Amino acid sequence: MTKQPKWAFAKEEDAKTFTKENGGTLATFDQVMKAAYDDMYQDTKMLREKRKMMRMKMDKK
């Protein structure tokens, strides 16, 4: 799960209603794909840092 949720709607009208009630912005398919890849990169980076810290912690013992 990423920090930035992404929702898909069949109808633009439904998307507009949802964003009006819940916040958020409308985006094109290309914008959503870029956001998804950016989120995956950030998630992977965070996991690698956590694993690095865990390894360092284990090496101290």
C-alpha positions in Angstrom: 0.0 0.0 0.0 1.3 3.4 -0.9 0.9 6.8 0.9 -1.0 8.2 -2.1 -4.2 6.3 -2.8 -5.4 5.9 -6.4 -9.0 5.2 -7.3 -10.3 4.3 -10.8 -13.9 5.1 -11.9 -15.7 4.0 -15.0 -17.5 7.4 -15.3 -15.9 10.8 -15.0 -19.1 12.0 -13.2 -18.5 9.4 -10.5 -14.9 10.5 -10.0 -15.9 14.1 -9.7 -18.6 13.3 -7.1 -16.1 11.2 -5.2 -13.4 13.9 -5.2 -15.9 16.5 -4.2 -17.0 14.5 -1.2 -13.6 13.0 -0.2 -11.0 15.3 -1.6 -8.3 14.5 -4.1 -7.7 15.4 -7.7 -8.6 14.0 -11.1 -5.8 12.6 -13.2 -5.2 11.2 -16.6 -4.1 7.6 -17.1 -0.5 8.7 -17.8 -0.4 10.8 -14.7 -1.7 7.9 -12.6 0.9 5.5 -14.1 3.7 7.9 -13.3 2.4 8.4 -9.8 2.2 4.6 -9.3 5.8 4.1 -10.4 7.0 7.0 -8.3 5.2 5.5 -5.3 6.7 2.1 -5.9 10.2 3.7 -6.1 9.7 5.5 -2.8 8.3 2.3 -1.1 11.2 0.2 -2.4 13.7 2.9 -1.2 12.1 2.9 2.3 12.1 -0.9 2.5 15.8 -1.0 1.6 16.6 1.5 4.3 14.6 -0.4 6.9 16.4 -3.6 6.0 19.8 -1.9 6.1 19.0 -0.6 9.6 17.9 -4.1 10.7 21.1 -5.6 9.4 23.2 -3.0 11.2 21.2 -3.7 14.4 21.7 -7.4 14.1 25.5 -7.0 13.4 25.8 -5.1 16.7 24.6 -8.1 18.7 
